[in-house]
Amino acid sequence: MDVTTFVSHHLIKSEDLNHHGTLYAGRSAEWFVEAGFTAAASLTKPDNIVCMQIHGMCFTRPVRRGEIVRYESKVIHTGRSRMVTYICMVAGDSLVVEGFITFVHVNSEGKSMPHGIVIVPTNDLDKELQERAKALG
């Protein structure tokens, strides 16, 4: 299966800010996981997906009220039951946050089960991201 990118946008409002007047990391983490989940849910039933691990979220700069951020997400690597998504957040023309999330495909009892999905990267960037995802363990 080819890699498909999903995009979502958020306007940073007053309720999204921390005590410094910049985007609260907790709100960003919520949107980060949601973006990753959307990509994973596009390949299987959402009821069968659980978040196992967030592999880092490193901010490169603060995001201020009034900015519009764009989350781009895609499933970049799969195993027997896991799906690793790559997510990045961009504000304007700058990359603000990037990272990976591992989701696990589960049955109705919450036990992992195979999903049968194989991801085939078709460009150099996706090949590099897949190698980074494989190195996560």
N, C-alpha and C positions, 0 to 999 in steps of 0.2 A: 504494500500500500504506500502511495506517495504521502509526503508530509504536507498537511494542510494547515495554514495559519489562520487563527481566529483573532478578531480585533474587537476590543471594547473601549469606550471612552468614558471619562469621568471629569466633570467640572469640579474643581476644588472649591468648596464652600466653607463658610465659617465653622460649621459643625464638624468639618474634617480636620481642623487644625489642632495642634498641640499648644502648650503654654509658651512656645517660642513664636507662634504665629505661622508655623509651617506645617505641611502635611504630617499628621500623626502617623507614626509607623504602624500602629495597630490597624488603622483604617486601610493603609496601603497593603498590609499583610492580608486583610480580608479580601480585597480586590485581587490581589496576587493569586490567592488560592482559588478564588472564583474563576479567574481566567484560565488557570491550569485545569480546573475541573471541567470547564466548558469544552476544552480541547479533548480531554479524555472521554467525556460523555458523548462526544460526536461519533465515537468508534464503537460504543457498546451502550447498554442500558445504564442510565444514571443510578438506578437502584443498586447496581452491582459494583459501584466504585466507592472506595474509601481512601482518604488521604493517609499515607503512612509517614511521610517525612518531607519537610521543607529543607532543601539543601542551600541555605544561605540566601540572604537578601541584603546586598550591600549598596547603600545609597551613595551616589557620586556628587549629589548636590541637593540642597533643600528645594521643596516645591511650595509655592506660595498661593494664597487665595486668588482665585480668578484664572489660574492656569488650567488648561485642559490637558489631561494626561491620556495617553493611549497605551493600553496593554495589548501586547501581541503574544499569543500562546500557540504551542503546537506539541503534539506527542512526537518525541524525537527518538525514543528508544523503547523497546518492549522486551520483556522476558516471558516466562511461562504464564505468570499471572500479574506481573507488574507492568505499569506504563509510566514512563518518565516524561514529564512535560518540561519544556523550556519556556520561560516567561520573561519578557522584558517590558519595562515601562519607559515610555519616552514622553518628554515634555518639550514642546517646541521641536527643535532639531537635536536635542541631546538625550542620550541614554541616561536614565536616572537610576534604575534598578534592573538587575537581571538575576536569574537563578533558576533552579530546577525544583520540581516537586515529584516525588514518587507516589503514585496511586496504586492500589491493589484491587484487582478484580475478584469479587467475592460472591458466594452463593447466599441464599436467604438466611442461612445460619451464621453468616459472617466469616466463613472459612474460605481461604483463597482457592480459586479455581482457574483453570486455563481459559484464556480469552481467544486464542487462535489468531491474534493480530501480529503481523510482521510489518515493520516500518522499513522502507527502502529510501534512503536519502538520494536526491537527484542532483544536488549541487554541492559545491565545496563547503559552503557555510553549514549546511545541514549535516554533511559528513563530519565536520569538525565538532559540531554540537553533539552529534551521536557519540563520538569518541569521548567527549567530556562527560556525557551522561553515563557511559559504560564504566568510567573510572570512579563513579560515585559508589559502586559496590552493589 
